[in-house]
């Protein structure tokens, strides 16, 4: 971010001091890998596995309740237009919520198990609403 952009935030001065005093050096230098040159959210596996799935039953039932259910299942629902593209219709992009601290196998399995659960629940909602 440019200084002009950062100046509008309270943390600009603290960030500037942080860098000028070299406090960051002790945090970003590791014995094994050297200096970290990446956002911490991109370290480690950082993998996002996703699937597009039609959930008309959940859509009719409640999108807010679908979001809450995804939270319980450690999933992240998005519209098919991406992270900020919004939701249209009843097709969702469902992905693993967690990105770090788990193996690739664990992340993919969490997404698969969660999507299977949502699909089964969606079938019940479709029956309930005569869809």
N, CA, C and O atoms as CSV, one atom per row, in Angstrom:
chain,resi,resn,atom,element,x,y,z
A,1,UNK,N,N,0.834,-1.181,0.000
A,1,UNK,CA,C,0.000,0.000,0.000
A,1,UNK,C,C,0.875,1.239,0.000
A,1,UNK,O,O,1.949,1.253,0.602
A,2,UNK,N,N,0.418,2.262,-0.666
A,2,UNK,CA,C,1.184,3.501,-0.710
A,2,UNK,C,C,1.049,4.258,0.601
A,2,UNK,O,O,0.085,4.053,1.339
A,3,UNK,N,N,2.011,5.137,0.901
A,3,UNK,CA,C,1.899,5.954,2.117
A,3,UNK,C,C,0.625,6.795,2.133
A,3,UNK,O,O,0.066,7.047,3.200
A,4,UNK,N,N,0.162,7.230,0.967
A,4,UNK,CA,C,-1.067,8.019,0.907
A,4,UNK,C,C,-2.238,7.195,1.416
A,4,UNK,O,O,-3.070,7.686,2.178
A,5,UNK,N,N,-2.298,5.933,0.988
A,5,UNK,CA,C,-3.366,5.046,1.422
A,5,UNK,C,C,-3.228,4.727,2.910
A,5,UNK,O,O,-4.212,4.748,3.649
A,6,UNK,N,N,-2.028,4.438,3.333
A,6,UNK,CA,C,-1.798,4.068,4.726
A,6,UNK,C,C,-2.039,5.226,5.679
A,6,UNK,O,O,-2.431,5.014,6.827
A,7,UNK,N,N,-1.807,6.458,5.213
A,7,UNK,CA,C,-1.955,7.622,6.075
A,7,UNK,C,C,-3.372,7.760,6.596
A,7,UNK,O,O,-3.595,8.366,7.644
A,8,UNK,N,N,-4.325,7.206,5.876
A,8,UNK,CA,C,-5.711,7.322,6.311
A,8,UNK,C,C,-6.041,6.359,7.452
A,8,UNK,O,O,-7.146,6.400,7.993
A,9,UNK,N,N,-5.117,5.515,7.813
A,9,UNK,CA,C,-5.359,4.542,8.876
A,9,UNK,C,C,-4.558,4.904,10.123
A,9,UNK,O,O,-3.443,5.419,10.032
A,10,UNK,N,N,-5.134,4.630,11.274
A,10,UNK,CA,C,-4.457,4.918,12.541
A,10,UNK,C,C,-3.149,4.160,12.671
A,10,UNK,O,O,-2.215,4.633,13.318
A,11,UNK,N,N,-3.078,2.996,12.065
A,11,UNK,CA,C,-1.903,2.157,12.259
A,11,UNK,C,C,-0.722,2.551,11.373
A,11,UNK,O,O,0.326,1.908,11.425
A,12,UNK,N,N,-0.876,3.588,10.569
A,12,UNK,CA,C,0.227,4.001,9.694
A,12,UNK,C,C,1.472,4.338,10.505
A,12,UNK,O,O,2.562,3.839,10.221
A,13,UNK,N,N,1.302,5.195,11.527
A,13,UNK,CA,C,2.459,5.607,12.323
A,13,UNK,C,C,3.094,4.422,13.039
A,13,UNK,O,O,4.318,4.320,13.116
A,14,UNK,N,N,2.260,3.526,13.563
A,14,UNK,CA,C,2.803,2.341,14.235
A,14,UNK,C,C,3.546,1.455,13.246
A,14,UNK,O,O,4.616,0.936,13.564
A,15,UNK,N,N,2.999,1.280,12.071
A,15,UNK,CA,C,3.659,0.480,11.043
A,15,UNK,C,C,4.978,1.082,10.615
A,15,UNK,O,O,5.960,0.371,10.405
A,16,UNK,N,N,4.993,2.381,10.490
A,16,UNK,CA,C,6.216,3.079,10.110
A,16,UNK,C,C,7.301,2.886,11.175
A,16,UNK,O,O,8.453,2.583,10.863
A,17,UNK,N,N,6.903,3.068,12.438
A,17,UNK,CA,C,7.836,2.872,13.546
A,17,UNK,C,C,8.328,1.425,13.584
A,17,UNK,O,O,9.511,1.159,13.799
A,18,UNK,N,N,7.402,0.509,13.372
A,18,UNK,CA,C,7.711,-0.918,13.356
A,18,UNK,C,C,8.821,-1.213,12.360
A,18,UNK,O,O,9.765,-1.941,12.670
A,19,UNK,N,N,8.708,-0.650,11.170
A,19,UNK,CA,C,9.707,-0.886,10.124
A,19,UNK,C,C,10.994,-0.128,10.394
A,19,UNK,O,O,12.082,-0.680,10.235
A,20,UNK,N,N,10.884,1.130,10.799
A,20,UNK,CA,C,12.067,1.955,11.010
A,20,UNK,C,C,12.939,1.433,12.149
A,20,UNK,O,O,14.166,1.500,12.078
A,21,UNK,N,N,12.310,0.920,13.184
A,21,UNK,CA,C,13.073,0.429,14.327
A,21,UNK,C,C,13.583,-0.990,14.119
A,21,UNK,O,O,14.329,-1.510,14.949
A,22,UNK,N,N,13.190,-1.614,13.028
A,22,UNK,CA,C,13.682,-2.945,12.724
A,22,UNK,C,C,13.069,-4.053,13.562
A,22,UNK,O,O,13.598,-5.163,13.601
A,23,UNK,N,N,11.958,-3.767,14.234
A,23,UNK,CA,C,11.299,-4.776,15.064
A,23,UNK,C,C,10.932,-5.992,14.221
A,23,UNK,O,O,11.013,-7.125,14.696
A,24,UNK,N,N,10.537,-5.767,12.999
A,24,UNK,CA,C,10.092,-6.825,12.092
A,24,UNK,C,C,11.176,-7.845,11.797
A,24,UNK,O,O,10.873,-8.995,11.479
A,25,UNK,N,N,12.443,-7.438,11.898
A,25,UNK,CA,C,13.516,-8.352,11.518
A,25,UNK,C,C,13.507,-9.630,12.350
A,25,UNK,O,O,13.725,-10.718,11.818
A,26,UNK,N,N,13.263,-9.505,13.627
A,26,UNK,CA,C,13.237,-10.679,14.482
A,26,UNK,C,C,12.038,-11.569,14.207
A,26,UNK,O,O,12.095,-12.774,14.453
A,27,UNK,N,N,10.951,-10.996,13.701
A,27,UNK,CA,C,9.750,-11.772,13.427
A,27,UNK,C,C,9.802,-12.492,12.091
A,27,UNK,O,O,9.242,-13.578,11.947
A,28,UNK,N,N,10.464,-11.900,11.121
A,28,UNK,CA,C,10.424,-12.438,9.768
A,28,UNK,C,C,11.629,-13.286,9.392
A,28,UNK,O,O,11.646,-13.889,8.319
A,29,UNK,N,N,12.615,-13.341,10.237
A,29,UNK,CA,C,13.813,-14.107,9.927
A,29,UNK,C,C,13.763,-15.445,10.645
A,29,UNK,O,O,13.729,-15.500,11.875
A,30,UNK,N,N,13.759,-16.515,9.876
A,30,UNK,CA,C,13.772,-17.850,10.448
A,30,UNK,C,C,15.093,-18.530,10.166
A,30,UNK,O,O,15.703,-18.290,9.124
A,31,UNK,N,N,15.545,-19.377,11.079
A,31,UNK,CA,C,16.815,-20.067,10.904
A,31,UNK,C,C,16.814,-20.972,9.683
A,31,UNK,O,O,17.819,-21.079,8.981
A,32,UNK,N,N,15.693,-21.619,9.434
A,32,UNK,CA,C,15.632,-22.598,8.349
A,32,UNK,C,C,15.358,-21.968,6.985
A,32,UNK,O,O,15.991,-22.338,5.997
A,33,UNK,N,N,14.401,-21.000,6.921
A,33,UNK,CA,C,13.952,-20.478,5.627
A,33,UNK,C,C,14.399,-19.058,5.325
A,33,UNK,O,O,14.156,-18.563,4.225
A,34,UNK,N,N,15.047,-18.391,6.272
A,34,UNK,CA,C,15.477,-17.019,6.032
A,34,UNK,C,C,14.330,-16.054,6.250
A,34,UNK,O,O,13.490,-16.252,7.128
A,35,UNK,N,N,14.305,-14.995,5.429
A,35,UNK,CA,C,13.267,-13.972,5.576
A,35,UNK,C,C,11.970,-14.399,4.912
A,35,UNK,O,O,11.969,-14.997,3.836
A,36,UNK,N,N,10.874,-14.084,5.570
A,36,UNK,CA,C,9.559,-14.359,5.011
A,36,UNK,C,C,9.208,-13.220,4.059
A,36,UNK,O,O,9.251,-12.049,4.438
A,37,UNK,N,N,8.863,-13.565,2.837
A,37,UNK,CA,C,8.494,-12.567,1.832
A,37,UNK,C,C,7.081,-12.832,1.338
A,37,UNK,O,O,6.807,-12.726,0.143
A,38,UNK,N,N,6.201,-13.169,2.239
A,38,UNK,CA,C,4.852,-13.543,1.843
A,38,UNK,C,C,3.875,-13.160,2.940
A,38,UNK,O,O,4.237,-13.067,4.112
A,39,UNK,N,N,2.648,-12.942,2.546
A,39,UNK,CA,C,1.592,-12.739,3.528
A,39,UNK,C,C,1.454,-14.034,4.329
A,39,UNK,O,O,1.459,-15.115,3.739
A,40,UNK,N,N,1.331,-13.957,5.643
A,40,UNK,CA,C,1.219,-15.174,6.455
A,40,UNK,C,C,0.074,-16.099,6.022
A,40,UNK,O,O,0.154,-17.310,6.228
A,41,UNK,N,N,-0.992,-15.544,5.424
A,41,UNK,CA,C,-2.098,-16.400,4.998
A,41,UNK,C,C,-1.728,-17.260,3.808
A,41,UNK,O,O,-2.458,-18.191,3.469
A,42,UNK,N,N,-0.601,-16.965,3.163
A,42,UNK,CA,C,-0.168,-17.764,2.018
A,42,UNK,C,C,0.946,-18.739,2.369
A,42,UNK,O,O,1.490,-19.403,1.486
A,43,UNK,N,N,1.290,-18.830,3.643
A,43,UNK,CA,C,2.318,-19.770,4.076
A,43,UNK,C,C,1.703,-21.122,4.375
A,43,UNK,O,O,0.513,-21.212,4.674
A,44,UNK,N,N,2.490,-22.155,4.299
A,44,UNK,CA,C,1.982,-23.498,4.578
A,44,UNK,C,C,1.210,-24.017,3.382
A,44,UNK,O,O,1.470,-23.621,2.246
A,45,UNK,N,N,0.262,-24.902,3.639
A,45,UNK,CA,C,-0.520,-25.471,2.549
A,45,UNK,C,C,-1.292,-24.387,1.842
A,45,UNK,O,O,-1.173,-24.235,0.626
A,46,UNK,N,N,-2.083,-23.629,2.578
A,46,UNK,CA,C,-2.820,-22.524,1.990
A,46,UNK,C,C,-3.775,-22.943,0.898
A,46,UNK,O,O,-4.194,-22.108,0.096
A,47,UNK,N,N,-4.129,-24.209,0.843
A,47,UNK,CA,C,-4.912,-24.725,-0.269
A,47,UNK,C,C,-6.407,-24.492,-0.090
A,47,UNK,O,O,-6.966,-24.695,0.988
A,48,UNK,N,N,-7.034,-24.060,-1.174
A,48,UNK,CA,C,-8.488,-23.912,-1.224
A,48,UNK,C,C,-9.015,-24.913,-2.240
A,48,UNK,O,O,-8.732,-24.809,-3.434
A,49,UNK,N,N,-9.780,-25.876,-1.761
A,49,UNK,CA,C,-10.432,-26.842,-2.646
A,49,UNK,C,C,-11.907,-26.477,-2.709
A,49,UNK,O,O,-12.518,-26.192,-1.679
A,50,UNK,N,N,-12.487,-26.482,-3.908
A,50,UNK,CA,C,-13.888,-26.080,-4.000
A,50,UNK,C,C,-14.625,-26.893,-5.056
A,50,UNK,O,O,-14.036,-27.551,-5.914
A,51,UNK,N,N,-15.935,-26.809,-4.945
A,51,UNK,CA,C,-16.807,-27.471,-5.906
A,51,UNK,C,C,-18.027,-26.578,-6.115
A,51,UNK,O,O,-18.493,-25.929,-5.179
A,52,UNK,N,N,-18.541,-26.547,-7.338
A,52,UNK,CA,C,-19.807,-25.862,-7.601
A,52,UNK,C,C,-20.915,-26.889,-7.451
A,52,UNK,O,O,-20.857,-27.976,-8.025
A,53,UNK,N,N,-21.927,-26.528,-6.669
A,53,UNK,CA,C,-23.020,-27.459,-6.410
A,53,UNK,C,C,-24.340,-26.696,-6.379
A,53,UNK,O,O,-24.422,-25.597,-5.831
A,54,UNK,N,N,-25.358,-27.284,-6.968
A,54,UNK,CA,C,-26.704,-26.724,-6.915
A,54,UNK,C,C,-27.357,-27.128,-5.601
A,54,UNK,O,O,-27.422,-28.311,-5.264
A,55,UNK,N,N,-27.838,-26.136,-4.864
A,55,UNK,CA,C,-28.519,-26.378,-3.594
A,55,UNK,C,C,-29.853,-25.623,-3.573
A,55,UNK,O,O,-30.019,-24.685,-2.792
A,56,UNK,N,N,-30.801,-26.023,-4.422
A,56,UNK,CA,C,-32.080,-25.304,-4.469
A,56,UNK,C,C,-32.877,-25.421,-3.179
A,56,UNK,O,O,-33.585,-24.485,-2.807
A,57,UNK,N,N,-32.776,-26.548,-2.493
A,57,UNK,CA,C,-33.501,-26.726,-1.236
A,57,UNK,C,C,-32.991,-25.781,-0.160
A,57,UNK,O,O,-33.776,-25.140,0.538
A,58,UNK,N,N,-31.679,-25.698,-0.031
A,58,UNK,CA,C,-31.084,-24.780,0.930
A,58,UNK,C,C,-31.429,-23.345,0.571
A,58,UNK,O,O,-31.714,-22.539,1.457
A,59,UNK,N,N,-31.407,-23.011,-0.720
A,59,UNK,CA,C,-31.711,-21.651,-1.153
A,59,UNK,C,C,-33.128,-21.270,-0.756
A,59,UNK,O,O,-33.362,-20.164,-0.268
A,60,UNK,N,N,-34.078,-22.183,-0.962
A,60,UNK,CA,C,-35.463,-21.913,-0.587
A,60,UNK,C,C,-35.612,-21.842,0.932
A,60,UNK,O,O,-36.353,-21.006,1.448
A,61,UNK,N,N,-34.910,-22.716,1.639
A,61,UNK,CA,C,-35.008,-22.757,3.098
A,61,UNK,C,C,-34.485,-21.449,3.704
A,61,UNK,O,O,-35.222,-20.757,4.406
A,62,UNK,N,N,-33.232,-21.110,3.441
A,62,UNK,CA,C,-32.648,-19.868,3.961
A,62,UNK,C,C,-31.169,-19.802,3.602
A,62,UNK,O,O,-30.394,-20.690,3.956
A,63,UNK,N,N,-30.792,-18.760,2.906
A,63,UNK,CA,C,-29.374,-18.577,2.576
A,63,UNK,C,C,-28.574,-18.286,3.847
A,63,UNK,O,O,-27.445,-18.753,3.991
A,64,UNK,N,N,-29.155,-17.517,4.762
A,64,UNK,CA,C,-28.454,-17.240,6.027
A,64,UNK,C,C,-28.216,-18.514,6.831
A,64,UNK,O,O,-27.163,-18.676,7.447
A,65,UNK,N,N,-29.193,-19.416,6.825
A,65,UNK,CA,C,-29.022,-20.685,7.541
A,65,UNK,C,C,-28.019,-21.587,6.824
A,65,UNK,O,O,-27.310,-22.364,7.464
A,66,UNK,N,N,-27.960,-21.484,5.505
A,66,UNK,CA,C,-26.937,-22.221,4.757
A,66,UNK,C,C,-25.550,-21.724,5.155
A,66,UNK,O,O,-24.640,-22.523,5.377
A,67,UNK,N,N,-25.392,-20.416,5.244
A,67,UNK,CA,C,-24.100,-19.855,5.655
A,67,UNK,C,C,-23.729,-20.325,7.061
A,67,UNK,O,O,-22.576,-20.668,7.324
A,68,UNK,N,N,-24.702,-20.338,7.950
A,68,UNK,CA,C,-24.447,-20.805,9.324
A,68,UNK,C,C,-24.076,-22.282,9.334
A,68,UNK,O,O,-23.179,-22.696,10.069
A,69,UNK,N,N,-24.760,-23.070,8.525
A,69,UNK,CA,C,-24.462,-24.512,8.449
A,69,UNK,C,C,-23.057,-24.721,7.900
A,69,UNK,O,O,-22.318,-25.574,8.390
A,70,UNK,N,N,-22.689,-23.951,6.893
A,70,UNK,CA,C,-21.335,-24.055,6.342
A,70,UNK,C,C,-20.300,-23.727,7.407
A,70,UNK,O,O,-19.251,-24.367,7.474
A,71,UNK,N,N,-20.586,-22.743,8.229
A,71,UNK,CA,C,-19.676,-22.386,9.319
A,71,UNK,C,C,-19.489,-23.590,10.251
A,71,UNK,O,O,-18.366,-23.891,10.656
A,72,UNK,N,N,-20.576,-24.271,10.587
A,72,UNK,CA,C,-20.499,-25.458,11.446
A,72,UNK,C,C,-19.647,-26.554,10.812
A,72,UNK,O,O,-18.931,-27.277,11.505
A,73,UNK,N,N,-19.733,-26.668,9.490
A,73,UNK,CA,C,-18.998,-27.709,8.758
A,73,UNK,C,C,-17.594,-27.257,8.351
A,73,UNK,O,O,-16.881,-27.985,7.660
A,74,UNK,N,N,-17.203,-26.067,8.776
A,74,UNK,CA,C,-15.897,-25.486,8.433
A,74,UNK,C,C,-15.749,-25.309,6.921
A,74,UNK,O,O,-14.698,-25.580,6.340
A,75,UNK,N,N,-16.833,-24.847,6.309
A,75,UNK,CA,C,-16.845,-24.580,4.875
A,75,UNK,C,C,-17.097,-23.102,4.632
A,75,UNK,O,O,-17.525,-22.367,5.522
A,76,UNK,N,N,-16.819,-22.690,3.409
A,76,UNK,CA,C,-17.052,-21.309,3.022
A,76,UNK,C,C,-17.905,-21.302,1.754
A,76,UNK,O,O,-17.456,-21.766,0.706
A,77,UNK,N,N,-19.136,-20.779,1.838
A,77,UNK,CA,C,-19.959,-20.691,0.640
A,77,UNK,C,C,-19.729,-19.370,-0.080
A,77,UNK,O,O,-19.604,-18.321,0.553
A,78,UNK,N,N,-19.673,-19.427,-1.395
A,78,UNK,CA,C,-19.565,-18.228,-2.223
A,78,UNK,C,C,-20.513,-18.392,-3.391
A,78,UNK,O,O,-20.941,-19.498,-3.721
A,79,UNK,N,N,-20.825,-17.289,-3.996
A,79,UNK,CA,C,-21.533,-17.357,-5.261
A,79,UNK,C,C,-20.577,-17.815,-6.340
A,79,UNK,O,O,-19.364,-17.821,-6.126
A,80,UNK,N,N,-21.088,-18.192,-7.477
A,80,UNK,CA,C,-20.221,-18.691,-8.546
A,80,UNK,C,C,-19.463,-17.571,-9.247
A,80,UNK,O,O,-18.659,-17.827,-10.144
A,81,UNK,N,N,-19.712,-16.350,-8.847
A,81,UNK,CA,C,-18.976,-15.215,-9.409
A,81,UNK,C,C,-17.723,-14.906,-8.606
A,81,UNK,O,O,-17.036,-13.923,-8.885
A,82,UNK,N,N,-17.421,-15.718,-7.631
A,82,UNK,CA,C,-16.207,-15.520,-6.852
A,82,UNK,C,C,-16.452,-14.877,-5.512
A,82,UNK,O,O,-17.589,-14.713,-5.072
A,83,UNK,N,N,-15.364,-14.519,-4.878
A,83,UNK,CA,C,-15.390,-14.034,-3.494
A,83,UNK,C,C,-16.262,-12.797,-3.315
A,83,UNK,O,O,-16.979,-12.690,-2.320
A,84,UNK,N,N,-16.214,-11.878,-4.242
A,84,UNK,CA,C,-16.970,-10.635,-4.072
A,84,UNK,C,C,-18.045,-10.456,-5.137
A,84,UNK,O,O,-18.622,-9.376,-5.267
A,85,UNK,N,N,-18.312,-11.509,-5.893
A,85,UNK,CA,C,-19.243,-11.388,-7.007
A,85,UNK,C,C,-20.701,-11.564,-6.656
A,85,UNK,O,O,-21.574,-11.307,-7.484
A,86,UNK,N,N,-20.979,-11.999,-5.442
A,86,UNK,CA,C,-22.363,-12.147,-5.037
A,86,UNK,C,C,-22.960,-13.482,-5.466
A,86,UNK,O,O,-22.342,-14.263,-6.190
A,87,UNK,N,N,-24.171,-13.711,-4.999
A,87,UNK,CA,C,-24.870,-14.966,-5.228
A,87,UNK,C,C,-25.991,-14.757,-6.239
A,87,UNK,O,O,-26.759,-13.799,-6.150
A,88,UNK,N,N,-26.067,-15.654,-7.183
A,88,UNK,CA,C,-27.192,-15.671,-8.114
A,88,UNK,C,C,-27.676,-17.106,-8.242
A,88,UNK,O,O,-26.870,-18.036,-8.254
A,89,UNK,N,N,-28.966,-17.289,-8.336
A,89,UNK,CA,C,-29.508,-18.630,-8.498
A,89,UNK,C,C,-29.294,-19.491,-7.278
A,89,UNK,O,O,-29.278,-19.007,-6.146
A,90,UNK,N,N,-29.129,-20.789,-7.530
A,90,UNK,CA,C,-28.958,-21.728,-6.412
A,90,UNK,C,C,-27.688,-22.554,-6.544
A,90,UNK,O,O,-27.555,-23.604,-5.917
A,91,UNK,N,N,-26.760,-22.079,-7.358
A,91,UNK,CA,C,-25.470,-22.752,-7.493
A,91,UNK,C,C,-24.453,-22.024,-6.620
A,91,UNK,O,O,-24.319,-20.802,-6.687
A,92,UNK,N,N,-23.749,-22.785,-5.810
A,92,UNK,CA,C,-22.784,-22.221,-4.873
A,92,UNK,C,C,-21.397,-22.793,-5.140
A,92,UNK,O,O,-21.254,-23.918,-5.618
A,93,UNK,N,N,-20.399,-22.012,-4.827
A,93,UNK,CA,C,-19.010,-22.445,-4.811
A,93,UNK,C,C,-18.705,-22.716,-3.337
A,93,UNK,O,O,-18.599,-21.783,-2.541
A,94,UNK,N,N,-18.564,-23.975,-2.980
A,94,UNK,CA,C,-18.313,-24.374,-1.593
A,94,UNK,C,C,-16.857,-24.806,-1.468
A,94,UNK,O,O,-16.370,-25.625,-2.247
A,95,UNK,N,N,-16.171,-24.245,-0.477
A,95,UNK,CA,C,-14.762,-24.583,-0.285
A,95,UNK,C,C,-14.463,-24.800,1.192
A,95,UNK,O,O,-15.265,-24.461,2.062
A,96,UNK,N,N,-13.299,-25.368,1.455
A,96,UNK,CA,C,-12.829,-25.523,2.823
A,96,UNK,C,C,-12.556,-24.137,3.398
A,96,UNK,O,O,-11.966,-23.287,2.732
A,97,UNK,N,N,-12.985,-23.914,4.628
A,97,UNK,CA,C,-12.786,-22.608,5.262
A,97,UNK,C,C,-11.340,-22.428,5.710
A,97,UNK,O,O,-10.745,-21.372,5.496
A,98,UNK,N,N,-10.785,-23.448,6.326
A,98,UNK,CA,C,-9.417,-23.365,6.824
A,98,UNK,C,C,-8.440,-23.596,5.685
A,98,UNK,O,O,-8.705,-24.382,4.776
A,99,UNK,N,N,-7.308,-22.906,5.742
A,99,UNK,CA,C,-6.296,-23.048,4.697
A,99,UNK,C,C,-4.954,-23.509,5.270
A,99,UNK,O,O,-4.142,-24.119,4.574
A,100,UNK,N,N,-4.740,-23.208,6.543
A,100,UNK,CA,C,-3.445,-23.500,7.153
A,100,UNK,C,C,-3.599,-24.454,8.325
A,100,UNK,O,O,-4.651,-24.519,8.961
A,101,UNK,N,N,-2.536,-25.189,8.597
A,101,UNK,CA,C,-2.523,-26.067,9.762
A,101,UNK,C,C,-3.052,-27.461,9.501
A,101,UNK,O,O,-3.144,-28.271,10.424
A,102,UNK,N,N,-3.398,-27.752,8.269
A,102,UNK,CA,C,-3.921,-29.068,7.899
A,102,UNK,C,C,-3.214,-29.532,6.634
A,102,UNK,O,O,-2.716,-28.719,5.855
A,103,UNK,N,N,-3.175,-30.842,6.439
A,103,UNK,CA,C,-2.573,-31.377,5.216
A,103,UNK,C,C,-3.537,-31.197,4.048
A,103,UNK,O,O,-4.720,-30.921,4.244
A,104,UNK,N,N,-3.024,-31.356,2.847
A,104,UNK,CA,C,-3.861,-31.270,1.653
A,104,UNK,C,C,-4.991,-32.291,1.704
A,104,UNK,O,O,-6.128,-31.998,1.333
A,105,UNK,N,N,-4.662,-33.493,2.171
A,105,UNK,CA,C,-5.667,-34.555,2.261
A,105,UNK,C,C,-6.774,-34.163,3.233
A,105,UNK,O,O,-7.954,-34.344,2.933
A,106,UNK,N,N,-6.407,-33.631,4.385
A,106,UNK,CA,C,-7.400,-33.210,5.370
A,106,UNK,C,C,-8.298,-32.099,4.819
A,106,UNK,O,O,-9.511,-32.123,5.026
A,107,UNK,N,N,-7.708,-31.130,4.123
A,107,UNK,CA,C,-8.484,-30.016,3.584
A,107,UNK,C,C,-9.481,-30.481,2.526
A,107,UNK,O,O,-10.643,-30.077,2.535
A,108,UNK,N,N,-9.020,-31.324,1.625
A,108,UNK,CA,C,-9.905,-31.830,0.576
A,108,UNK,C,C,-10.986,-32.718,1.182
A,108,UNK,O,O,-12.148,-32.634,0.787
A,109,UNK,N,N,-10.615,-33.565,2.133
A,109,UNK,CA,C,-11.602,-34.459,2.746
A,109,UNK,C,C,-12.668,-33.667,3.496
A,109,UNK,O,O,-13.846,-34.019,3.449
A,110,UNK,N,N,-12.267,-32.602,4.187
A,110,UNK,CA,C,-13.222,-31.747,4.894
A,110,UNK,C,C,-14.226,-31.154,3.912
A,110,UNK,O,O,-15.424,-31.116,4.193
A,111,UNK,N,N,-13.742,-30.693,2.765
A,111,UNK,CA,C,-14.618,-30.126,1.743
A,111,UNK,C,C,-15.555,-31.197,1.185
A,111,UNK,O,O,-16.751,-30.947,1.039
A,112,UNK,N,N,-15.040,-32.367,0.875
A,112,UNK,CA,C,-15.854,-33.461,0.319
A,112,UNK,C,C,-16.937,-33.877,1.317
A,112,UNK,O,O,-18.110,-33.976,0.957
A,113,UNK,N,N,-16.544,-34.118,2.566
A,113,UNK,CA,C,-17.511,-34.538,3.584
A,113,UNK,C,C,-18.590,-33.477,3.787
A,113,UNK,O,O,-19.774,-33.796,3.884
A,114,UNK,N,N,-18.175,-32.226,3.849
A,114,UNK,CA,C,-19.122,-31.144,4.051
A,114,UNK,C,C,-20.092,-30.981,2.892
A,114,UNK,O,O,-21.287,-30.775,3.104
A,115,UNK,N,N,-19.587,-31.070,1.670
A,115,UNK,CA,C,-20.448,-30.946,0.487
A,115,UNK,C,C,-21.430,-32.114,0.435
A,115,UNK,O,O,-22.600,-31.921,0.104
A,116,UNK,N,N,-20.976,-33.307,0.755
A,116,UNK,CA,C,-21.894,-34.459,0.797
A,116,UNK,C,C,-22.998,-34.249,1.836
A,116,UNK,O,O,-24.155,-34.590,1.591
A,117,UNK,N,N,-22.646,-33.696,2.980
A,117,UNK,CA,C,-23.637,-33.407,4.019
A,117,UNK,C,C,-24.645,-32.370,3.528
A,117,UNK,O,O,-25.852,-32.552,3.684
A,118,UNK,N,N,-24.151,-31.283,2.934
A,118,UNK,CA,C,-25.046,-30.245,2.416
A,118,UNK,C,C,-25.980,-30.800,1.346
A,118,UNK,O,O,-27.159,-30.448,1.302
A,119,UNK,N,N,-25.451,-31.669,0.482
A,119,UNK,CA,C,-26.266,-32.237,-0.597
A,119,UNK,C,C,-27.393,-33.102,-0.019
A,119,UNK,O,O,-28.538,-33.015,-0.464
A,120,UNK,N,N,-27.062,-33.938,0.974
A,120,UNK,CA,C,-28.089,-34.778,1.607
A,120,UNK,C,C,-29.153,-33.916,2.283
A,120,UNK,O,O,-30.348,-34.191,2.169
A,121,UNK,N,N,-28.715,-32.872,2.988
A,121,UNK,CA,C,-29.668,-31.968,3.624
A,121,UNK,C,C,-30.516,-31.241,2.586
A,121,UNK,O,O,-31.706,-31.009,2.799
A,122,UNK,N,N,-29.906,-30.889,1.476
A,122,UNK,CA,C,-30.643,-30.218,0.402
A,122,UNK,C,C,-31.740,-31.120,-0.154
A,122,UNK,O,O,-32.833,-30.647,-0.464
A,123,UNK,N,N,-31.457,-32.400,-0.280
A,123,UNK,CA,C,-32.467,-33.346,-0.765
A,123,UNK,C,C,-33.684,-33.350,0.173
A,123,UNK,O,O,-34.825,-33.418,-0.285
A,124,UNK,N,N,-33.435,-33.277,1.469
A,124,UNK,CA,C,-34.526,-33.233,2.449
A,124,UNK,C,C,-35.329,-31.935,2.328
A,124,UNK,O,O,-36.557,-31.951,2.406
A,125,UNK,N,N,-34.637,-30.823,2.139
A,125,UNK,CA,C,-35.339,-29.555,1.968
A,125,UNK,C,C,-36.171,-29.553,0.684
A,125,UNK,O,O,-37.268,-28.995,0.651
A,126,UNK,N,N,-35.650,-30.173,-0.362
A,126,UNK,CA,C,-36.424,-30.256,-1.607
A,126,UNK,C,C,-37.717,-31.046,-1.398
A,126,UNK,O,O,-38.771,-30.683,-1.919
A,127,UNK,N,N,-37.620,-32.119,-0.635
A,127,UNK,CA,C,-38.837,-32.895,-0.318
A,127,UNK,C,C,-39.805,-32.049,0.523
A,127,UNK,O,O,-41.008,-32.024,0.261
A,128,UNK,N,N,-39.274,-31.373,1.516
A,128,UNK,CA,C,-40.082,-30.544,2.423
A,128,UNK,C,C,-40.839,-29.474,1.646
A,128,UNK,O,O,-42.006,-29.208,1.935
A,129,UNK,N,N,-40.185,-28.856,0.661
A,129,UNK,CA,C,-40.796,-27.768,-0.095
A,129,UNK,C,C,-41.403,-28.229,-1.430
A,129,UNK,O,O,-41.732,-27.407,-2.286
A,130,UNK,N,N,-41.546,-29.555,-1.596
A,130,UNK,CA,C,-42.132,-30.116,-2.820
A,130,UNK,C,C,-41.472,-29.585,-4.089
A,130,UNK,O,O,-42.142,-29.123,-5.012
A,131,UNK,N,N,-40.184,-29.659,-4.111
A,131,UNK,CA,C,-39.421,-29.155,-5.265
A,131,UNK,C,C,-39.072,-30.294,-6.200
A,131,UNK,O,O,-38.432,-30.075,-7.228
